Amino acid sequence: MMGIEWLKPEVFFGSLLFALLGVAIFWICFVIVDKITPYDLWGEICEKKNVALAIVVGSTAIAIGLIVAAAIHG
């Protein structure tokens, strides 16, 4: 039973810190993926409506998120 354990300041701020760290690492990884691709991802997906690329980029985002979550969770 969890109760109000998560309301303790050290638990709350620790969770907040890990969440922000995970988002920052995810963002950095996604920027790296964007830089190593040979074309502009945003322009290709939004302007040219490249659905296949959108699926690949979405899958990559999910994979990076899972890796970051597993690394933080332990």
C-alpha positions in Angstrom: 0.0 0.0 0.0 1.5 3.3 -1.1 -0.5 5.7 1.1 0.9 9.2 1.3 4.5 8.0 1.1 5.0 9.9 -2.2 4.1 13.2 -0.5 7.3 13.3 1.5 9.5 16.1 0.1 12.5 13.9 -0.6 10.4 11.3 -2.5 8.5 14.0 -4.4 11.6 16.1 -5.4 13.5 12.9 -6.2 10.8 11.8 -8.6 10.6 15.3 -10.1 14.4 15.3 -10.6 14.4 12.0 -12.3 11.5 13.0 -14.5 13.3 16.2 -15.6 16.5 14.2 -16.1 14.7 11.7 -18.2 13.1 14.4 -20.4 16.4 16.1 -20.8 18.2 12.9 -21.9 15.3 12.1 -24.2 15.5 15.5 -25.8 19.2 15.4 -26.3 19.0 11.9 -27.9 16.2 13.0 -30.2 18.2 16.1 -31.3 21.2 13.8 -32.0 18.9 11.5 -34.1 17.6 14.6 -35.9 21.2 15.8 -36.7 22.4 12.5 -38.0 19.6 12.1 -40.5 20.4 13.4 -43.9 17.3 15.6 -44.2 15.1 17.9 -42.2 12.8 15.6 -40.2 10.2 18.4 -39.5 10.0 19.5 -43.1 9.8 16.0 -44.4 7.0 14.9 -42.0 4.9 18.1 -41.9 5.4 19.7 -45.3 5.9 16.7 -47.5 3.5 14.4 -45.4 6.0 11.5 -45.3 4.0 9.0 -43.2 6.6 6.3 -43.4 9.2 8.6 -41.9 6.8 9.8 -39.2 6.3 6.1 -38.2 10.0 5.6 -38.0 10.6 8.7 -36.0 7.8 7.9 -33.7 9.2 4.4 -33.2 12.6 5.9 -32.5 11.1 8.3 -29.9 9.3 5.4 -28.2 12.5 3.3 -28.2 14.6 6.2 -26.7 11.9 6.8 -24.1 12.0 3.1 -23.1 15.8 3.1 -22.9 15.8 6.2 -20.8 13.1 5.0 -18.5 14.9 1.6 -18.0 18.2 3.4 -17.3 16.6 5.7 -14.7 14.5 3.0 -13.1 17.4 0.7 -12.7 
